[in-house]
Amino acid sequence: MFKRKGQSTLEYALIIAVVVAGLLLMQHYVRRGYAGRLKGASDDMGEQFDPSAYTGNFNITQSSQTRQSVHSRVTRTEHLADQQNIRTGQENVAAWQEDQDLYSR
């Protein structure tokens, strides 16, 4: 009554449909597992930078020597010396304490 080739193709199509449906249903759990592993890896690295625990006070001095000339409406800039940056000051990173809520400010 049924052709063997048609029955075999239908069976393969059903197997593929079940596998695809299973993968679609597992997608949420795989994503959560990956996020959990990523969080675990970042926790193993230790304390991360917290901008609310950082203070800094710096003076930055920049100096450079350039010469600009304009000829026939064309501006030419010539660098005579390298730019120098001098940074002086202090910075402080507060230690995080377990019972301290740094984000309540």
N, C-alpha and C positions, 0 to 999 in steps of 0.2 A: 504494500500500500504506500508507505513512505519511501522516498529514495534515500539511500544510505548517505550520499554526499550532502544532501540538504539537511539531514538530521545531524551530521557531524559538524557542519558549519554553524547550525543553531546552538549546538552544545558549546563550541568554542566562543561564540558571541556571548552566551550566558556566563561562561567562566570569566571572560574579560570584563563584563559588566559587574560581576560580583567583586572582582579584584579592584576595579576603579572605584566602586562604591565604598569598599573597605578603606582604600587610601584617602578618599575624601572625608570619611568619618574620623579617621585617625589624624588628620591634618592639625586639628586643634591641640591634641595631646602631644604631638611631636613638637609643635611650636612652643608649648608650655615647658616641655622638657628641655628644649634648647635654651630658652630664656633662663631656666633654673641653673643650668650648667654655666651659662655666661655670668650670672650673678655670683655663683659659687667661686668661679675663677677670679672675679674682681674682688670678692671678699678675701680670698687667699693672698692677694697682693698687699693687703694692709690698708691703712687709712688713706683716703683719697683727699685731694685738695679741696678745701672749703673756703670760698671767697669771703664768707662772713667772719672767718677767723683770722684773716690776713689784714695787716696794717703796714703801710709803708710811707716814708717821707724821703723824697729824693730831690736833688738839684741836678739838672742835666744841662751841661754847657756844650753847645755845638759851635764849631768854627770851620770855615772853609774860605778859600780864595777863588773868586771867579772874575772873569772880565766879559762884559757884554758889549757888543758893538752892533750898530744898525747901519746897513748900507743898502740902498735901493729897496727899502721896505722889507729887508730880510734881517732878522735878528740872529746873531751868532753868539753862542755862549761858550766860553773857553774856561776849563777848570785848570787853575794854576797850581793847586795843591790838593791833596786828599782831604776829605772831610774828617774832622775829629770830633768824637763824642766823649765827654767826661761825665761820669755818673758818680755822684757822692751822696751818701745818706744812709739810712738804716731801714731795715724791714723786720717784721715780727710775725710769726705764725703761731697763734695760740694753740696749745695742746687741747685736743678734744677730750672731754670727760664724759663718761657714760651717762651720768645723770644730768648733764648740761644740755639745754635745748638752744642751739645756736640760731635757730630760725624763728624764734619768738620775738625778735626785735621789731 
